Amino acid sequence: MNTIIITGASDGIGAEIARQLARRHGARVALVLAARNAAMLEQVAAQCAASGAQTLVVPTDVSVQAQCVALIAAAVARFGAISALINNAGRSAHALFEEVEDLAWYEELMRINLWGSVWCTHAALPYLKQSRGRVVAVSSLAGLVGVPGRTAYSATKFAMGGFFEALRAELKPAGVSVTTAYPGVVATRIRHRGYNAAGGQLGHSSLKEDSAMSVERCAALIIDGMEVRRREVVMSAKGKLGRWLKLIAPGLVEKIALAALRKDGKR
């Protein structure tokens, strides 16, 4: 049996990854579901159990190192091993840097998006090496190309990319794969719940979402990449183009990034 830990599993991409893994593998998979909202986790667990998967709900705030360590310990205590860790938990943010008065939430965002992944991965590493398992880091296209108004968010996602790229090389001799996923705009509510300049909740999306990728498609791409041990999963043609275009025409990439913002005055 494969035991897979998914952070940020109560909603959005994480919940859909759990449901799709349950449908794909049924009784052959045990899913450890982690997020802050226990009630929503229980709903996702019930959906996965209906497909035959074993489940364990572990309410977890990944911005707290002790809770990350406890998550891994709970998974091992229940199932005895870890086959994969999907670092999906994260929060969004959108604010012009000059409008931010208190940078405390920048630090908090880094704890959620970067340190939560680092802490979970560090605690799980001995077990992943035993199983020659898989690590997944869910970054963002904002972790490949800097996006105006997203200095905090891009910083956390660029940091994730660098950390897991280095870790991939370190773990290759141990047979542990590291897959970094770079979704673009996905049809979830993450941007609505992101930080605003004052550190409160944004309440809306600052990006154009008319061509947003479905959460089902995004989750499937991440799972496929994990299962074949792909190094990276860049989600869209624009993302793939932007990544290489910024090497030869960075000014053009900046114009494209600005054009991705909404024009209704909301940032």
Secondary structure, DSSP 8 states (H G I E B T S, - for coil): -EEEEEESTTSHHHHHHHHHHHHHHGGGEEEEEEES-HHHHHHHHHHHHHTT-EEEEEE--TTSHHHHHHHHHHHHHHHS--SEEEE-----B-B-GGG-S-THHHHHHHIIIIIHHHHHHHHHHHHHHHHT-EEEEE--GGGTS--TTBHHHHHHHHHHHHHHHHHHHHHGGGT-EEEEEE--SBSSSTTTTSB-TTSSB--S--B--TT-B-HHHHHHHHHHHHHTT-SEEE--HHHHHHHHHHHH-HHHHHHHHHHTB-SSS--
